[in-house]
Amino acid sequence: MSPSFAEIAPRYDALRPLSSGDRARLETMLRDAALQEGDLLVEVGCGTGRLTLPLAAMTPARVMGLDTEARMLDVARGKDADRRVEWARGSAYRLPVADDDAALVVMVMVVHLLRQRVRAFTEGRRILRPGGQLSLWTFTPRHVEDFYLNPYFPSIAAIDRPRFPSAAVLSAELRRGGFDEVRVELRDEPRQINIADVVDRVRGRYISTLAMLPPLEYRLGLQQLEEMLAQDRSIMLTQRSEWAIITARK
Ligand SMILES: C[S@@+](CC[C@H](N)C(=O)[O-])C[C@H]1O[C@@H](n2cnc3c(N)ncnc32)[C@H](O)[C@@H]1O
């Protein structure tokens, strides 16, 4: 089964609350981009605006959030009472923005969903002005190998290995997409998650990989976690997230 963001849209924000790590990464990215009033920031694959709206509150720039999934955008619009963001339905491969118009293009947890990454990078570069910045964040291969749910769902790593290539591969693809200057930062962000939250997230298939598992494996893994919850509600699991934060300049 392929991941359905339409299905998960109403619960997406509850299943993926903004972490202090997310906020710190947003701040670093905006500091690097040094946006001014009138500049354009485009978030490609913005989903429910989980990051778009905090970003918009942190910058004087104009902000556009773009996504293929209408129901994710409905949630985003519903949260944007002040209409601070321009929400657009569209694809990473054909952005509704003129050449050289944007100062910052953001892609967070999106490249693992793209079949043609170089095509999307070329399109991101097209809309950037000279000196403009594309910032992407994704998980590293080490994150995939050490993922805290691997012991319960043995196929997760096999599914995610091809979806989360190394920062070196992504950097080479950004260069093929026309970017000259590419910088990589890796951030290791360990945190503890309570077993009740883990069960809630897994039930909600909070990562797209859970929707791609064989159904029996999903049921058995969930059952194991539910049994742990029933035995001891104080159990904490340690999640080590390793992020690749890649910045490319036009
Ligand atoms: C894992 S979610 C991340 C959403 C948001 N960036 C965040 O971190 O909360 C990935 C989003 O990318 C969108 N997406 C997938 N393929 C896309 C494409 N080709 N063009 C634009 N958006 C896409 C999905 O609909 C989904 O909303």
The ligand as an SDF file (V2000), in Angstrom:
LIG
                    3D

 27 29  0  0  0  0  0  0  0  0999 V2000
    5.9940   13.5540    5.2160 C   0  0  0  0  0  0  0  0  0  0  0  0
    4.9690   14.8720    4.6480 S   0  0  0  0  0  0  0  0  0  0  0  0
    5.9040   16.2800    5.2330 C   0  0  0  0  0  0  0  0  0  0  0  0
    5.0760   17.5340    5.3290 C   0  0  0  0  0  0  0  0  0  0  0  0
    5.8100   18.7420    5.9170 C   0  0  0  0  0  0  0  0  0  0  0  0
    6.9600   19.0890    5.1300 N   0  0  0  0  0  0  0  0  0  0  0  0
    6.1810   18.4570    7.3520 C   0  0  0  0  0  0  0  0  0  0  0  0
    7.3810   18.2220    7.6220 O   0  0  0  0  0  0  0  0  0  0  0  0
    5.2870   18.4520    8.1980 O   0  0  0  0  0  0  0  0  0  0  0  0
    5.2840   14.8990    2.9160 C   0  0  0  0  0  0  0  0  0  0  0  0
    4.3610   15.7980    2.1160 C   0  0  0  0  0  0  0  0  0  0  0  0
    4.8740   15.8630    0.7760 O   0  0  0  0  0  0  0  0  0  0  0  0
    3.7750   15.8570   -0.1180 C   0  0  0  0  0  0  0  0  0  0  0  0
    4.2550   15.4200   -1.4490 N   0  0  0  0  0  0  0  0  0  0  0  0
    4.5490   14.1750   -1.8480 C   0  0  0  0  0  0  0  0  0  0  0  0
    4.9650   14.1740   -3.1270 N   0  0  0  0  0  0  0  0  0  0  0  0
    4.9190   15.4680   -3.5450 C   0  0  0  0  0  0  0  0  0  0  0  0
    5.2170   16.1250   -4.7780 C   0  0  0  0  0  0  0  0  0  0  0  0
    5.6300   15.4390   -5.8510 N   0  0  0  0  0  0  0  0  0  0  0  0
    5.0530   17.4570   -4.8570 N   0  0  0  0  0  0  0  0  0  0  0  0
    4.6080   18.1710   -3.7790 C   0  0  0  0  0  0  0  0  0  0  0  0
    4.3060   17.6020   -2.5930 N   0  0  0  0  0  0  0  0  0  0  0  0
    4.4630   16.2650   -2.4710 C   0  0  0  0  0  0  0  0  0  0  0  0
    2.7770   14.9180    0.5320 C   0  0  0  0  0  0  0  0  0  0  0  0
    1.4630   15.1310    0.0530 O   0  0  0  0  0  0  0  0  0  0  0  0
    2.9320   15.2920    2.0100 C   0  0  0  0  0  0  0  0  0  0  0  0
    2.0420   16.2970    2.3920 O   0  0  0  0  0  0  0  0  0  0  0  0
  1  2  1  0
  2  3  1  0
  2 10  1  0
  3  4  1  0
  4  5  1  0
  5  6  1  0
  5  7  1  0
  7  8  2  0
  7  9  1  0
 10 11  1  0
 11 12  1  0
 11 26  1  0
 12 13  1  0
 13 14  1  0
 13 24  1  0
 14 15  1  0
 14 23  1  0
 15 16  2  0
 16 17  1  0
 17 18  1  0
 17 23  2  0
 18 19  1  0
 18 20  2  0
 20 21  1  0
 21 22  2  0
 22 23  1  0
 24 25  1  0
 24 26  1  0
 26 27  1  0
M  CHG  2   2   1   9  -1
M  END
$$$$
